[in-house]
């Protein structure tokens, strides 16, 4: 793994809560992340996979929720997550025109493990989310297929998460800089027990010149103005091992929007901005036979710690994506500078 500088390496600290050991979504036990990157010629694209646990997600679902801030997007599976409150496949992130390939790959992977899908039991609900990487990559080439999606899924690992311009983040831009994949986490202590909340972002949003750093500085990429419309997107994947039910997860997911707002985002008309959240604290059996199932649930009066963690981790995850992504030249010579380069050239006073 290439060594990269992240937000904290530049003295950029978001909030007061303590990060997890890895400061990544994989601080939530069992969560795995994998990437497949296509980089060459006019291509800067890929898949990123997030797996809530290493078992059969169709058989052992997890509680989930969706918060849509601005619905300018082409994602798959979110309607059923909203209705049923569960996730039953890994989550794939990719470019806008590759959602179908990710959908097919998740269906085939689920059927391979559960041949009764669509025959003796219900169908499966694949979750695929997207951002448009067409500014730096030839999105019309549609070179990502099921093979590439399988590769991202098969590469998923626990431990440290590669960040920056790779996987689904290869061709993304944010606030006029090179964007991409970023992650961060926070530790929480409740009743003497330790929990984690982690966030992974696909950052492709924000107008040039609008970015606000935690220390108040406002970086501006070279040779850019602020006249362009906000028409990017951001996908936020939030994971926690807190024992929360779907309604609480939705409340927590909404607070990731506070982290985006702290950075200067306002969810423009053409921007697709959403969060999808899940808890690993319990698994929901596909073939549950009991009519009534006992569930441990977080006391609503103690949920504010999770709200704060969601905002802080989201803010830092976006900054990590911007810091980890190098300056990039893409399709037709389109160029995005690196926030890390700006920070090196403009140290705080």
Secondary structure, DSSP 8 states (H G I E B T S, - for coil): ------GGGGT---SSS---SSSSGGGSTT-EEEEEEEEETTEEEEEEEEES-SS-TTTEEEEEEEEEEEE----BSHHHHHHH-EE-S-EEEEEGGGHHHHHHHHHHHHHHH-TTBTTTB-----EEEEE--TTTS-GGG----HHHHHHHHHT-BSS----BSSGGGTT-EETTEE-EEEEEEEEEEETTEEEEEEEEEEEE---TT----TTS-----TT--S-S----EEEEEEEE-S---HHHHHHHHHTHHHHHHHTT----TT-EEEEEEEEEEEEEETT---SS-------GGGTHHHHHHHHHHHHHHHHHHHHHS--EE-GGG-EEB-HHHHHHHS---
